[in-house]
Amino acid sequence: MQYYSLNKQAPAVSFKEAVIKGLAPDKGLYFPSEIVKLDDSFFKSITQMSHVEIAFKVIESFVGNEIPEQDLKAILTDVLSFDFPLVEVKKDVFALELYHGPTLAFKDVGARFMARCLGYFNKKEKQQEEVTVLVATSGDTGGAVASGFYDVPGVNVVILYPSGKVSDIQEKQLTTMGKNITAIEVEGTFDDCQAMVKQAFLDGDFKGKRNLTSANSINVARWLPQMFYYFFTYKALVHLKKEIVFSVPSGNYGNICAGMMAQKMGLPIKHFITGTNVNNTVPHYLKAGEYLAKQSVATISNAMDVGDPSNFIRIQELHNRDIAKLRLNLTGYSFTDDQTREVMLDLYDNYKYVSDPHGAIGYAALEKYLSSQEALIGVFLETAHPVKFLDVLPEKIKKVVAIPESIIEIIKKEKKVERIFEYQELKTFLLK
Ligand SMILES: *Cc1c(COP(=O)(O)O)cnc(C)c1O
């Protein structure tokens, strides 16, 4: 499989090269040159297949022959070693809980898959070349990347996070790993962290000295495995014989875009709904027809505080850059923090369901859409465990959240970080 740059000013590359580079040299995102449809026999037998078998069929064409079948299956077995429960919140409305992985974030699947692909490519090279994964996090990405890449040979990971702006649990998750994982606490905002990462990628002084890559969802190996969730859901719900819509709480639009890739491969999905907080660039675009990139605003669903979503260009590519076509497949709604809290309370009071602020936005958007539709099954993606957002949960919900064992362990560990104020310090550190 070849991947081309969406800026069209760089040569097409293999899967391996796309994973190692992250972003194309012309700063475009990589996109697969072909989306192969799965045949009828796959969909007919899906209920008899295991998660690993399904995942293999789905990702096979995107990896091509660069990882042999047995190795790819071993990677997938390792990556998918936890549950993806569907909880029926009320009739025909399901929460797809994606937070049962090691760091309780849906990003675990993508981070683990990308890490294992990089580890595989490194092992194969005789002349082992080290790769440095550089990533900025507003909270959830950092933990998933730290855990996913821990102890992967030939890969060093450097994670930048804004001091005092991630939750205590999130901070522990990314600062207590050690070994090949370094956390850098930046005196500044998430935007400052992201700006430093971007500057490093553009900095010619690393050429020939460090292979820098990104572990954000712009990387195809982090983005594509998110397709699995949609196939697993179909497997679990196909017996209900109704059409399915998915509501996805969105920030950088990698997750929902992966769902659209699944649909392109033939998975019967009736419609997509995107829920956002007040960082509503995409819902605004769908309504008004103009795309206005904005500075992000801080909210209680902070993993979605994105003003200019990087994967939206992939969504446009999937819909022939035609807004009319996109509107037929995607509806968007945005919600304030007050509304988000109300929805968390509604879910708890009426259905005894404890959600986190991101999942609550997914549910709220789904409800809004379903109010004008009939005879559909609605699935909203619950993208993080509520325990990671304890400080913003309504008081009575906070009291009932069970603290998982892994969190109790991690809270006891000691934080280890490098502290920096500006780009030059990051550069010195990376070149050391
Ligand atoms: C990253 C994240 C999102 C947003 O996902 P995108 O793929 O960036 O749209 C939503 N919820 C949580 C909890 C996240 O960590």
The ligand as a MOL file (V3000), in Angstrom:
LIG
                    3D

  0  0  0     0  0            999 V3000
M  V30 BEGIN CTAB
M  V30 COUNTS 15 15 0 0 0
M  V30 BEGIN ATOM
M  V30 1 C -8.2680 12.4000 22.2630 0
M  V30 2 C -9.5890 12.3420 22.9150 0
M  V30 3 C -10.7830 12.6880 22.2360 0
M  V30 4 C -10.7720 13.2330 20.8370 0
M  V30 5 O -10.4180 12.2760 19.8670 0
M  V30 6 P -9.9880 12.7610 18.4020 0
M  V30 7 O -9.6360 11.5200 17.6870 0
M  V30 8 O -8.8290 13.6840 18.5870 0
M  V30 9 O -11.1680 13.4630 17.8040 0
M  V30 10 C -11.9860 12.5350 22.8980 0
M  V30 11 N -12.0430 12.1030 24.1680 0
M  V30 12 C -10.9420 11.7730 24.8610 0
M  V30 13 C -11.0760 11.3370 26.2680 0
M  V30 14 C -9.6830 11.8770 24.2670 0
M  V30 15 O -8.5940 11.5570 24.9620 0
M  V30 END ATOM
M  V30 BEGIN BOND
M  V30 1 1 1 2
M  V30 2 1 2 3
M  V30 3 2 2 14
M  V30 4 1 3 4
M  V30 5 2 3 10
M  V30 6 1 4 5
M  V30 7 1 5 6
M  V30 8 2 6 7
M  V30 9 1 6 8
M  V30 10 1 6 9
M  V30 11 1 10 11
M  V30 12 2 11 12
M  V30 13 1 12 13
M  V30 14 1 12 14
M  V30 15 1 14 15
M  V30 END BOND
M  V30 END CTAB
M  END
